[in-house]
Amino acid sequence: MAHAPSPVQNPVSEEAFTADRQRMFDGFVSATTYSIVASVVILGLMYVFLIA
């Protein structure tokens, strides 16, 4: 059975690889920070409306 030829990708330079990893890590840190802030806000609102 014949397979379609896979597209040949150019080798990625070390600088491009490092930049891509840094961009991905920055996105991860941003998402984590927003999640923590949202959790604190929700917990604060729960405290205000349920306990106080």
C-alpha positions as CSV (number, residue, x, y, z in Angstrom):
1,M,0.0,0.0,0.0
2,A,1.4,3.3,-1.0
3,H,1.7,6.2,1.4
4,A,1.7,9.9,0.5
5,P,5.1,11.4,0.9
6,S,5.4,13.3,4.2
7,P,6.3,17.0,3.8
8,V,9.9,17.7,4.5
9,Q,10.3,20.4,7.1
10,N,13.4,22.6,7.3
11,P,15.6,22.1,10.3
12,V,14.7,24.6,13.1
13,S,17.6,26.8,14.3
14,E,18.5,26.7,18.0
15,E,17.5,30.3,18.4
16,A,14.0,29.7,16.9
17,F,13.6,26.7,19.1
18,T,14.6,28.6,22.3
19,A,12.3,31.5,21.3
20,D,9.4,29.2,20.8
21,R,10.0,27.5,24.2
22,Q,10.2,30.9,25.9
23,R,6.9,32.0,24.2
24,M,5.2,28.8,25.3
25,F,6.5,29.2,28.9
26,D,5.3,32.8,29.0
27,G,1.9,31.7,27.9
28,F,1.9,29.0,30.6
29,V,2.9,31.5,33.3
30,S,0.2,34.0,32.2
31,A,-2.5,31.3,32.3
32,T,-1.4,30.1,35.7
33,T,-1.3,33.6,37.1
34,Y,-4.8,34.4,35.7
35,S,-6.1,31.1,37.2
36,I,-4.7,31.9,40.6
37,V,-6.1,35.5,40.6
38,A,-9.5,34.2,39.4
39,S,-9.5,31.6,42.2
40,V,-8.7,34.2,44.8
41,V,-11.4,36.5,43.6
42,I,-14.0,33.7,43.6
43,L,-13.0,32.7,47.1
44,G,-13.2,36.3,48.2
45,L,-16.7,36.6,46.8
46,M,-17.8,33.4,48.4
47,Y,-16.5,34.7,51.7
48,V,-18.4,38.0,51.3
49,F,-21.7,36.5,50.2
50,L,-21.8,33.3,52.3
51,I,-20.1,34.0,55.6
52,A,-20.1,37.8,56.1
